Amino acid sequence: MSELIAGLIDVFAAEPLTGNPLAVVQGADELSDEQMRRIAGEFNQAETTFILRSTRADRRLRSFTASGAEVFGAGHNALGAWLWLGEHGDLGPLPSSQIFHQEIGADVLPIELEKIGGWVHGRMRQASLRLLDPLRNLVPLAMALGLDLDEIQSHPTPRPADTGAAHLLVRVQNPESVDKAVPAAKELLEVLKSAGAEGCYLYAFHEDLPQRAYARFFNPTVGLWEDAATGTAAGPLAAYLASEGLLPNNELVIEQGTKMGRRSLLHIRLNPDPELSGTGTVVLRGALRL
């Protein structure tokens, strides 16, 4: 029997039992894909991230959903893993800003870490924005989300955006419309498949308050019904709004997870690519016995 260090960290959280929980497994180099999938199922979190050695970067990260689907992109799955390492001293004391590099799929991306006031703060750069074709027929989308057609806004037009993973970005009338949505899995899967998107990021945004947005995320494609904080959707949203001239300061704070009772605040800055930042709190650390 072997033992690996593992546990849970609440990402985008300033206190325990808020934000988006992430399961983390260190020293996972000898695990097979099947073992990783089964461990992710055992933790039964939105995502479990496995930390491995890398020949291309400081660490290699692999992330799986509870259903066993591998996911990519630099979101809460990656930020949480680095905050975990920083909180336990595996990256040194971090008295000043330090840059590390992470291998995620085919990408090698930087992350900046610093310990401030006893907390490890992370800022993580995503890939450049890639926009897919906009949706032309919004009727199936409205039906799939359980919303009235006039609640879906046409500017910016709903379309998939990608800075590491392609998600369908859908602006609706107001936060009440976001919370009102009751997606139908089968119908939403069909919309996402036809759009070439993985998940759906439903958001409310007002031009008079361009620094903030309110969102929910659904990803039946990988068996993740609703997520409390989705960095791989938050980055594309900020970049998409900026490309439409709607983000004058190139900064955005997204509130997500509130409907689930897991309020999270995701901070994104464009420089020029999206940079996602936040902190986290470790709530469980122990030994995983295999």
N, C-alpha and C positions, 0 to 999 in steps of 0.2 A: 504494500500500500504506500502510495506517495502522497505528499501534502503540498498544496500550493496556497499562497497567501491570497485571500479573496475577501470581498465584502461589498458594502453599499455606500454610495455617496449621493447626497441630494444636490443636484446641479442647479445653478441659478437660484440658490437659496441662501438666505442670511441666517436661517435657523433650521433646526431639524424638522423633518416631516413636512417640509414645503418644497417648492421647486419640482424638478423632475428626477426621480431616483434612477441611478445607474448601477448595475452590478459590474464589478471589476475583478479580473483574475490576472495575477502577475505570474511571470515565468512560465508562460503557456507554450513555449517552443516545441515541446514534445507531444502536445495534444493533437490528435487527428481532427479533421473537420467534423466527423461524426461526434466525437467527444465534445467539441465546442458547442455543437447544436444541442446535445443532450444536457450539457451544463446550463446553457441559456434557458432551456425548458425548465430545468430544476429551479433556477432563480425566478423564472416567470415574471421578469420585468420587461418593460418596453424594449430595452436593449441590454445586452451584456457585452462588455468590451474586454478582449484578451490582449495583454501586453506581451510583445515578443521582441527578441533581438532583431536588428536590421543591419544590412550591409550598405544601405543607402541613406540612413538617417539615424537619429539618436534612439528612436524606438519605432517598432512596427505595431500598428493597431489593427485588430480585426473585430468586427462587431456583428452580433447576431440577435435577431428578435426571439421572443419566446417560442414562436412557431418554427424557428430554425432557418429563417431567411437571413442571408448575409446582406448587410447594408453598408453603404460607403458615404463619403462626404465628411466634412469637418463640422459636426454639430455637437450636441450635448454628449454623444457617445465618445468623442475625442477629447473635448474640453474636460469632461469629468475624469477621464483617465489621467490626464496630466495634473489636475488639481489633486487627485488621489496621491500621485507620486510626490508632489510638492508638499502636501500636508504631512507625509510620513518621512520627510527628509531624504528621500531617495535622489533628489536633484540638488542637494546641498542646501545651505542656509538661505539662498535667494535674497540677500540684503538689498540688491539693486536689480533692475530689469535684466533678464537673461533670455536669450533666444535659443530655442531648441527646434529640431526638425523631426517631423513625423511622417512615416510612410503609411499611406492609406490607399489601398488598391494600387493604381498606377501612379498616383500623385505623391510628391514629397512637398509638404507644406510647413511653413514656420509657425511656431507658437511662442508668444512672449509671456514670461512668468515673473512675478515679483511678490514678495511677502510684505504686506503693508498692514500695520496695526494688528498683527497676529493672524491675518488672513492671507492665503495665497490667491492672488488675482491672475487670471489668464486672459490673454488677448490672442485670438487665433485667426489667421488669414485664410480665406477660402479662395477657390479658383475664380477666374473671370466669369462674368455673367454670359450665359448663352440662352437666347430666347428661342422657343419653338413656335410653331404656327399658332395664332390665336384661334379660339373657338368661334365658329360662325353661328352655329345653332345652339342657343342657350336654353331651349326648352327641356331637352333631356337632363341638362345639368340642374336646372331648377327643380325638376321632379325628383332627381336623385338625392338632392339635399333637403327635400321637404319644404321648399320655400316658394313663395309667389314669384313669378317671373320678374315683376317690377322691383323686387328687392335686390336683384343682381344688377350691379352698376356696370355701365359700358365703358367707363373711363377710369383707370386703364382697363382695356379689354381683358377678360379672363384668358389666360394663356399659361402654358408651362414655362418655368424659368429654372435654370440650372447653374449652380456654382459648386457642384459636386454630386448632386442628385436632382433629377428633374421633378418638380412638384407643380401642380396646377394652382395658380394664384387667382383667387376669386374675391373681388371686392363686393361687399354688400352694403345695404343702406345705412346701417348703424349697428352698435354693439348688441342691441336687442335682436336684430336679425341674425347675428352670429350665434347668439345663445339659443335662438329659436330652432335652428337647424336640427333635423333628425334624419341623418342620411340613411338611405337604403343600400345595403352592402352590394347586392347584385347589380343594381342600376349604376351605382357610383363606380364600381369596377369596370363596367362597360364604357362609361365616359372617360375614365382615366386611361384605359387601354387605347381607345380611339385617339386620345390626345397625345399619347406617348409619354404619359406622366406616371410617377410612382404614387404620390400622395396628393391630397387636396388641402390647401391652406386657405381657409375662409377668414376674411379680415374686414374690419371697418377702419376707415381712415378719413379724416376731415382736413381739408386744405387750410382751415383756420388754425389747426393744431398739428402742423406737419412733423412734429418731433415724436408723435406717439401713434400707435396702432393697437387694435384689440383683435385677437385671433384665436381660432381653434384649428386643430390639425387632425385629419383622418387619413389613415393609410391601410385600407383593407388589402391592398396588393401584397403586403408582407405580413398580414395577420395582425396589424396594430390598429385597433379600432380608433382610439383617441389618445393623443400624446400631450403631455403637460407642457413641454417646451421643446421646440424643434429648430435647432440651429441651422440645419440644412434647408429649411424653408424660410427662416428669418433673414438670412443673408441674401437670397435671391429677391425677397420682397423689397428690401431696402434698395438693392441695385436696380430693380425694375421701376420703382417709384422715382428714383433719381433719373433714370433714362427718359422718363416722361416729364421731367421738369417739376416734380412734385416734392422734392426733398432738398430745399434750398441750402440747408446747413450740412448735408451729407451725413446726418446722424439720425438714428431712429431707435426708440425704445418700444418694444412690443410686449404687451401684457398677454400672457397665454396661460392656460390651465385653470383659470378662475372658475369656470363652469364645473370642473372636476374636483374643486376643493384643493387644488395644488397650484396656487397662484405663483407664476414665474415672471420675471422681468428679463428680457433679452436685450442687450445693448449692442447695436451694430453701428460701425463707423465705416465710411467708404474712403479708401486710401490707396489707389482708386478702387481696388477690389474690396469686397466686404471683409471687415474684421469683426469677429464676434467676441464679446468679452463677458466675464462673469466670475463669480466665486462659487464655492460649494462647501458643504459640511459633511464629514464622514460620520455615518450613523452606525456602521457595523464593520468590524474587521476581525477576521478569524482564519481558520485553516480549512481548506477544501480537501477532503480526503477521497482519493480515487483508488 
